[in-house]
Amino acid sequence: MDVEQLQYSVKFAIIFSGIYLWVGMLTGVWKYYQISQSEHARAHYYVDIAHRSSLLYAPATLILAVLAYFSSWPEWLNLAFVVINLIFFSFSIFSYILHGWLKDTSNQFKQPHQMGKWQLPKWILRSAMILLVIGEIVATGGLLFGCLYIFF
């Protein structure tokens, strides 16, 4: 198939898979640097999480690309499902990088919720997590059901 014929949902998922892999590699360098400078040979907790999550989101996003490619839904819906996942994956990685950079917590769910010098209200993190869970489950489920429909 000609690359130009791929739908945007598939293209975005493939591109972001590469971005997440690259971010995983960059945060791996950061993690190694912190390990090499640490008395206990450990990186900050959220530097480690940023590294791992980026590397895990890369293949997950490729799976989204495959699901979007085979989905029977209209392209605008496949694109919406992919973008919803990309937003939440990117937001998660960014928040992990930010916590690693600020070294403000080893548990973002610990109260009071810290973001650098600021304390965030409890409802912000709770709302973000509820939206993330609903968004990722519905969007990924939508792509999966689009494939099940075409295969069965």
C-alpha positions in Angstrom: 0.0 0.0 0.0 1.2 3.5 -0.8 1.9 5.5 2.3 -0.2 8.4 0.9 -3.2 6.2 1.0 -3.0 5.5 4.7 -5.6 7.1 6.8 -4.6 9.9 9.1 -5.6 7.8 12.2 -2.9 5.2 11.1 -0.3 7.9 10.2 -0.7 9.7 13.5 -0.5 6.5 15.5 2.7 5.4 13.6 4.3 8.8 14.0 3.5 9.0 17.7 4.8 5.5 18.2 8.1 6.7 16.9 8.0 9.8 19.1 7.3 7.7 22.2 10.1 5.4 21.3 12.5 8.4 20.9 11.3 9.9 24.2 11.9 6.6 25.8 15.5 6.6 24.5 16.1 10.2 25.6 14.7 9.5 29.1 16.9 6.4 29.2 19.9 8.6 28.8 18.6 10.8 31.5 18.0 7.8 33.7 21.5 6.4 33.1 23.0 9.8 33.9 21.1 10.0 37.2 22.1 6.4 38.1 25.7 7.2 37.4 25.6 10.2 39.6 23.6 8.6 42.5 25.2 7.3 45.6 22.6 4.4 45.5 22.9 3.9 41.7 19.2 4.9 41.2 17.4 7.4 39.1 14.6 9.5 40.4 11.4 7.5 40.6 9.6 9.5 37.9 12.5 9.6 35.6 12.3 5.8 35.7 8.6 5.8 35.1 8.9 8.3 32.2 11.5 6.1 30.6 9.4 2.9 31.0 6.1 4.4 30.1 7.4 5.9 26.9 8.9 2.6 25.8 5.6 0.8 26.6 3.4 3.4 24.9 5.5 3.1 21.7 4.3 -0.5 20.8 0.8 0.2 22.3 0.5 3.0 19.8 1.5 0.7 17.0 -1.2 -1.6 18.0 -3.6 1.4 17.8 -2.4 2.0 14.3 -3.2 -1.6 13.3 -6.6 -1.5 14.9 -7.4 1.8 13.1 -6.2 0.3 9.8 -8.5 -2.6 10.1 -11.4 -0.9 11.8 -14.7 -0.8 10.0 -15.7 2.6 11.5 -15.5 5.8 9.4 -12.1 7.5 9.4 -13.3 10.5 11.5 -14.2 8.1 14.3 -11.0 6.1 14.1 -9.1 9.3 14.1 -11.0 10.5 17.2 -10.3 7.2 19.0 -6.6 7.4 18.1 -6.2 11.0 19.1 -8.0 10.4 22.5 -5.4 7.8 23.3 -2.5 10.0 22.0 -3.6 12.9 24.2 -3.7 10.8 27.3 -0.5 8.9 26.6 1.3 12.2 25.9 -0.1 13.8 29.0 1.0 10.9 31.1 4.5 10.9 29.8 4.8 14.7 30.1 3.6 14.6 33.7 6.1 11.9 34.6 8.9 13.9 33.0 7.8 17.0 34.8 7.8 15.2 38.2 11.2 13.7 37.4 12.6 17.1 36.5 11.1 18.9 39.5 11.9 15.9 41.9 8.8 17.0 43.8 7.3 13.6 44.6 7.8 9.9 44.5 4.1 9.3 44.3 1.8 11.7 42.4 -1.2 10.3 44.2 0.2 11.1 47.7 -1.7 14.0 49.3 -1.3 16.8 49.2 -0.7 16.5 45.4 2.5 18.4 44.5 3.5 20.0 41.2 6.7 21.7 42.0 6.1 24.3 44.7 2.4 24.2 44.2 -0.2 22.0 45.8 -3.0 20.9 43.5 -6.5 20.4 44.7 -7.5 16.7 45.0 -10.3 17.0 42.4 -7.8 17.9 39.7 -5.9 14.6 39.8 -9.1 12.6 40.5 -10.8 14.2 37.4 -7.7 13.7 35.2 -7.6 10.0 36.2 -11.3 9.4 35.6 -11.1 11.1 32.2 -8.0 9.1 31.4 -9.5 5.8 32.3 -12.8 6.4 30.5 -11.1 7.9 27.5 -8.5 5.2 27.0 -10.9 2.3 27.6 -13.7 3.7 25.3 -11.3 4.8 22.5 -9.3 1.6 22.5 -12.5 -0.5 22.9 -14.0 1.4 20.0 -11.1 0.5 17.7 -11.2 -3.1 18.9 -14.9 -3.4 18.2 -14.4 -1.8 14.8 -12.0 -4.7 14.0 -14.2 -7.4 15.5 -17.1 -6.2 13.3 -15.0 -6.5 10.1 -13.4 -9.9 11.1 -16.6 -11.6 12.3 
